[in-house]
Amino acid sequence: MTEKLIVGCLETCALPELGIEDLQVRVDTGAKTSSLHVDNLKKIRKDGKPWVQFDIHPDIHDVEHIINCRSALNDVRTVKSSNGSSEERFVIETLLELGDQSWPIKISLTDRSDMSYLMLLGREGMGNRLLVDPSKTFKLKSGKSK
């Protein structure tokens, strides 16, 4: 087994299949599902299969920089948010790069504009790969930072 990565409560990750590098992510052991803030989310069909297209502005301080993304639709789930309300969300599967490791994770797509971080990494996305030190931040290098 690979040694577990020790991460802080905030890290920088990459989602290379979506063209995203250096995305700040909140690591949250209290959340089951990982989520990503997207805009202009639409369900489409590609080669007869369900896909989604959406926009991401990976730098929370530069909303003019937008990345247009498309991904196969993996699932539709009802997710209970931290405020207790339930919402039906599209779920995609994509590669996550964190530190010197990468693995596929499922991410629900939603409006996180009222949150401080555009992405939340939940327990399902962490699997058995991480140990979280909540007293630390940005322990790893990912994406362009390597």
N, C-alpha and C positions, 0 to 999 in steps of 0.2 A: 504494500500500500504506500502511496505517496505521502510524505509528511504534510500535515495540515498547515495551511497558511495562517499566520496570525495577522488579523486585520483590525483596524480601528473602527469606530462607529461611522466615520466618513472615509471614503476611499475614492480613487480615480480609476475608472474602468474604461474599456473600449467595447463597442458592439460592431466589430468589423464588417459583418454581413450587411449592416445598415449604413456603413460608411461613417460611423461615429467613433471618434477618438477623444480621449481626455474628458470624459463625462463624469462629473462628481455624482457619487451615489451614496445614499444613506443606507448603512447596513443595519437591519432591524430584525432581531431575533424574535420580536413579538409579532411580526407579520408573517403569515403563512405564504402569501403570494407576492412575487416581485411585480412592480408596476412601473410604467413609464409614461411621462406626460407627452401627449401628442395633440396636434391640432388637425382639423380638416380630415377626420377619420371617416373613411368610406369603405364599405364592403364592395368588392368587385369580383369578377370571374376572370380567370386566366387559364386557358386550355381546358375550359369546362369545370375548373375546380375553384372553390372559394378562396379568395385572397383579400387582403386589406391594403389600402394605400393611406398614407398619412404624412404629415409634416412634423419635423422635430427641429427645434432651435436649441442645440446642445449647450450653448453658452447662455446661461440665464441672464447675463448682463448685456447680451447682444441679440435681441429678438429679431433683428433684421437678417441675421445669418440663419437660413432655413435649409434643411436637408429634406428632400422629398424621398420617401421610402415606400417600398412594396414588400410584402411578405405573405407567404402562405398562411391562411387562417388555420390554427391548430385546434382551437376549441372556443366555445362561448361559455363563460362561467358566471355564476352569481357570486359576487365578492362583497363581503361586509367591510365597510371602511371603518377607520378609527373613530368616526363620530357615530357609529352604530347603524348607519343607513346601508341598505343593500342596493347593488347596482349590477346590471348585466354587462359584462365586458368581453370584448374580443381578446383572445390570447394567441400570441405567436411564439414560435420557438426560434431562438437565434443564439449565436455563439457569444459568450461573455469572456473577455480577457481581463484577468485580474492578476497583477504581479506577473510572474513568469508562467502562469497556468491559464488554460482556457478550457471551457466546457459548454455544452449547450444548456440553455435554461429557457423556461417558459416565462413569458412576461405578459401581464395584462396591460392593455392600452386604455388610458383614462385621462381625465382632466385633473392635473395636479398643480394647476396654476396658483392655487392658494397655499401650496406647500413650499418650503424653503429649497427643496432639492427635486430635480426633475425625475430622478429615478430612485426607487426603493428596492433594495435587495432583501427579499424575504427568505425564510427557512428553506422552502422548496428549492430555491435557486442556489442556496449555499450547499445543500446536500450534506455530505460528511467531509467536506473539503476544508472548512474554515473553523478557526477559533476566533472569537471576537473579544477584544480588549476594549471595553467601552470608555476607558480613560484616555485612549489614544485616537489620533486622527492621521490620515494619509501616511500609513506605514509602508505602503507598496508603491511601486512605479508601474504604470500601465500606459498603453497607447503610445503617443509621441514622447512621453516622459521617459521611456526606457533608456 
